């Protein structure tokens, strides 16, 4: 059976989605990147192989996420797109009339505004941890509670404790103070959820006209406490998709399907056997001009799989045979 494969490789998680030709999700994988994007890609492919039943032919592969360039040359992606495009594509496939996408991940968060199926505005937060999932993870460790229980605990709260949410450091100090003066854990957790949402809306969503339908994506969407806080502060319903954790990967797979329909060629995907190949990464400084670009490269089984990072396309244009000749100079 033909299928389309999408990768979303970020700093915290690596997600994989396998779609059938109609766009339905056949399989998905969600795991921690653990500081090594390519190793995480290999582990995700191994899990995919363990889950799949029958023979599958990959008709197209798409990549998104902060490690998209690295992952793209490693897997032989047919399309490499940014997270905004991928998340918007996935949301539109689920709810064609979606007008706002809220995405909160482990290390960043974003908002995407769509009107009539077209992205009209977006914003990202890649600096402040107080508006991301890592903020809640850290507080969960302090409270010695599994993050999965946050939503349930927040629902038990009789009130919400006001916690400063503009900065993760101040929020933690404020939370400690609230504990010391006697506030209960459920109330503090609900206050933390409200603080994260408040930070998100005041920073990422500042000046944005948020309209329904609102789709909530990313790993944090699994936290019912955050969903409830969003609905309270927006005063509107928030939709959490079934595959909210891997929406970026789903969008990448959909973009690959779209690309392959236009190109009408075989996929460049290197195959599921990538989970067993030897690889290494490297870099060097190009001295061909005064720009002195840092060129990044990936070797697969000892051969150069791809190079990128230059202002021009000198290294990207090199054929594999030519790349072998020049690699001796820098290895």
C-alpha positions in Angstrom: 0.0 0.0 0.0 1.3 3.5 -0.8 1.6 5.9 2.1 3.0 9.3 2.9 5.5 9.9 5.7 5.9 13.1 7.8 8.6 14.0 10.3 8.4 16.8 12.8 11.8 17.0 14.5 12.1 19.6 17.3 14.3 20.3 20.3 12.1 18.3 22.7 10.1 15.8 20.7 10.4 13.9 17.4 7.1 13.0 15.8 6.3 10.8 12.8 3.0 10.3 11.0 2.2 7.8 8.3 -0.8 8.7 6.1 -2.8 6.8 3.5 -3.5 8.4 0.1 -6.7 9.9 1.5 -4.9 11.7 4.3 -6.1 9.4 7.2 -3.5 8.6 9.8 -2.4 5.0 9.7 0.3 5.2 12.4 2.0 7.8 14.5 5.1 7.9 16.7 5.9 10.5 19.5 9.2 10.3 21.4 11.8 12.5 23.0 14.6 14.0 20.8 17.0 13.7 23.7 19.5 16.0 22.1 20.2 13.8 19.0 17.7 14.5 16.2 19.0 11.9 13.8 19.1 9.2 16.4 15.6 10.1 17.4 14.6 9.8 13.7 16.1 6.3 13.6 14.2 5.3 16.8 11.0 6.6 15.3 11.4 4.6 12.1 12.2 1.5 14.2 8.9 2.0 16.2 7.1 2.5 12.9 8.4 -0.8 11.6 7.3 -2.6 14.7 3.8 -1.1 14.5 3.1 -1.5 10.8 1.3 -4.5 9.3 1.8 -5.5 5.7 4.0 -3.9 3.1 4.0 -0.2 2.7 5.6 1.8 -0.1 6.5 5.4 0.9 5.2 7.5 -2.0 6.5 10.8 -0.5 8.2 12.1 2.6 8.0 15.6 4.2 9.9 17.2 7.1 9.3 20.1 9.4 10.5 21.3 12.8 13.6 23.1 14.0 15.9 20.3 12.8 14.1 20.1 9.4 17.2 20.8 7.2 19.3 18.2 9.0 16.6 15.7 8.9 15.6 16.5 5.4 19.0 15.6 3.9 19.3 12.6 6.1 16.0 10.9 5.1 15.9 12.2 1.5 12.8 14.3 2.0 10.7 15.4 -1.0 9.6 18.6 0.8 11.0 20.6 3.7 8.7 23.2 5.2 8.5 25.4 8.3 6.3 24.6 11.3 3.8 27.4 10.5 3.0 25.9 7.1 2.9 22.3 8.4 0.6 23.0 11.4 -1.7 25.1 9.3 -1.9 22.4 6.7 -2.8 19.8 9.3 -5.4 22.0 11.0 -7.1 22.8 7.7 -7.3 19.1 6.8 -9.1 18.5 10.1 -11.3 21.6 10.2 -11.5 23.4 6.8 -13.0 26.5 8.3 -10.4 26.8 11.2 -9.5 30.4 11.9 -7.0 30.2 14.8 -4.4 27.6 15.6 -2.9 27.6 19.0 0.3 25.4 19.2 2.2 25.0 22.5 5.1 22.7 22.5 7.9 21.9 25.0 10.3 24.7 24.1 8.3 27.1 21.9 4.7 28.2 21.1 3.0 29.7 18.2 -0.3 31.2 17.0 -1.5 31.0 13.4 -4.4 33.0 12.1 -6.2 31.7 9.0 -8.9 33.4 7.0 -10.7 31.5 4.2 -8.1 28.7 4.3 -5.1 31.1 4.0 -2.5 32.0 6.7 -2.8 35.7 7.2 -0.7 36.2 10.3 1.4 34.3 12.8 3.7 34.7 15.8 6.1 32.5 17.6 7.7 32.5 21.1 11.1 30.9 21.2 12.6 32.8 24.1 10.4 32.8 27.2 9.9 29.4 28.9 6.9 30.6 30.9 4.7 30.2 27.8 5.8 26.6 26.9 5.4 23.1 28.2 8.9 23.1 29.8 7.5 25.5 32.4 4.9 23.0 33.5 7.3 20.1 33.4 9.7 21.9 35.8 6.9 22.7 38.2 5.6 19.1 38.0 9.1 18.0 39.1 9.0 20.4 42.0 5.6 19.2 43.1 6.7 15.6 42.5 3.6 15.0 40.4 3.4 13.3 37.0 2.6 16.0 34.4 -0.2 13.8 33.2 -2.1 14.4 36.4 -2.0 18.2 36.1 -5.3 18.5 34.3 -7.1 16.3 36.8 -5.7 18.1 39.7 -6.5 21.5 38.3 -10.2 20.4 37.9 -10.4 19.7 41.6 -9.4 23.3 42.5 -12.0 25.4 44.2 -10.3 28.6 43.1 -7.3 29.7 41.0 -4.3 31.1 42.8 -2.9 34.1 41.0 0.7 33.3 40.1 3.0 35.7 38.2 3.5 34.3 34.8 5.5 36.8 32.8 8.8 35.0 33.7 9.5 31.3 34.5 11.9 32.3 37.3 9.4 34.7 38.9 6.6 32.2 38.5 8.6 29.6 40.3 9.4 32.0 43.2 5.7 33.0 43.4 4.6 29.4 43.4 6.9 28.6 46.3 5.6 31.6 48.2 2.0 30.5 47.6 2.8 27.0 49.0 4.4 28.5 52.1 1.4 30.6 52.9 -0.8 27.5 52.8 -2.5 27.4 49.4 -3.5 23.8 48.3 -1.8 22.0 45.5 -4.9 21.8 43.2 -5.4 25.6 43.5 -1.7 26.2 42.7 -1.7 23.9 39.7 -4.8 25.7 38.3 -3.0 28.9 38.9 0.0 27.6 37.0 -2.2 26.7 34.0 -3.8 30.1 34.1 -0.4 31.7 34.3 0.9 29.8 31.2 -2.2 30.8 29.2 -2.0 34.4 30.3 1.7 34.5 29.3 0.8 33.0 25.9 -2.0 35.4 25.2 -0.1 38.5 26.3 3.0 37.6 24.3 2.4 35.3 21.3 -1.3 36.3 21.0 -0.8 40.0 21.7 -2.6 42.2 19.1 -4.0 39.1 17.4 -7.8 38.8 16.7 -8.5 35.3 17.8 -11.7 33.9 16.2 -13.5 30.5 16.3 -13.0 27.7 15.4 -9.9 27.5 17.6 -7.7 24.4 17.3 -5.3 23.6 20.1 -2.2 21.5 18.9 1.1 20.4 20.4 2.1 18.2 23.3 0.6 20.6 25.9 -2.8 20.1 24.3 -3.0 16.8 26.2 -3.2 18.8 29.4 -6.9 19.4 30.2 -6.0 22.1 32.7 -4.4 24.2 30.0 -7.4 23.6 27.6 -9.8 24.7 30.4 -7.7 27.8 31.1 -7.7 28.7 27.4 -11.5 28.4 27.2 -11.9 30.5 30.3 -9.7 33.3 29.1 -10.8 33.2 25.5 -14.5 32.6 26.4 -14.9 30.3 23.5 -14.6 26.5 22.7 -11.2 25.1 22.0 -10.9 22.0 19.8 -8.2 19.4 20.6 -7.6 17.0 17.7 -7.2 13.3 18.3 -3.6 13.4 17.0 -2.7 16.8 18.6 0.8 15.6 19.5 1.8 14.9 15.9 0.0 17.6 13.9 3.3 19.0 12.6 4.2 15.6 11.2 0.7 15.1 9.7 1.1 18.5 8.0 4.5 17.5 6.6 3.0 14.3 5.2 0.1 16.2 3.6 2.6 18.6 2.1 4.6 15.7 0.7 1.4 14.2 -0.8 0.6 17.6 -2.4 4.2 17.9 -3.8 4.3 14.4 -5.2 1.0 14.9 -7.0 2.5 17.9 -8.8 5.9 16.4 -9.6 4.7 12.9 -10.6 8.0 11.2 -9.8 9.3 8.6 -7.4 10.0 9.7 -3.9 13.6 10.5 -2.9 13.0 8.9 0.6 16.0 6.7 1.4 13.9 4.0 2.9 13.0 2.6 6.3 16.4 0.9 6.5 17.7 4.3 7.6 17.1 3.1 11.1 20.2 1.0 10.9 22.7 3.2 8.9 25.8 4.8 10.3 25.9 8.5 10.2 27.8 11.5 11.4 27.5 15.2 11.1 30.2 17.9 10.5 30.9 21.4 9.4 33.5 23.6 7.8 34.0 27.2 6.9 33.9 27.9 3.1 36.7 30.2 2.0 35.5 30.7 -1.6 34.4 34.3 -0.9 34.4 36.9 1.9 31.1 35.6 3.4 33.0 32.7 4.9 29.8 30.7 5.4 29.7 27.8 7.9 28.7 24.8 5.8 26.9 21.9 7.6 27.0 18.4 6.3 25.7 14.9 6.9 27.5 11.6 6.1 25.5 8.4 5.7 27.6 5.2 5.6 30.7 7.3 5.0 29.4 9.3 2.0 28.2 12.9 1.9 24.4 12.8 2.0 24.0 16.6 1.8 25.3 20.0 2.7 23.6 23.3 3.5 24.0 26.6 5.3 25.7 28.7 2.6 24.4 32.0 1.2 24.9 30.6 -2.3 24.1 27.1 -3.6 27.7 26.2 -4.3 27.8 23.2 -1.9 24.2 22.2 -2.4 24.8 21.9 -6.2 27.7 19.5 -5.9 27.1 16.1 -7.3 27.8 13.2 -5.0 30.9 12.2 -7.0 32.3 15.8 -6.7 31.5 15.9 -3.0 33.6 12.8 -2.4 36.6 14.6 -3.9 36.3 17.7 -1.8 35.4 16.0 1.5 39.1 14.9 1.9 40.0 18.6 2.3 37.7 19.0 5.4 37.5 15.6 7.0 
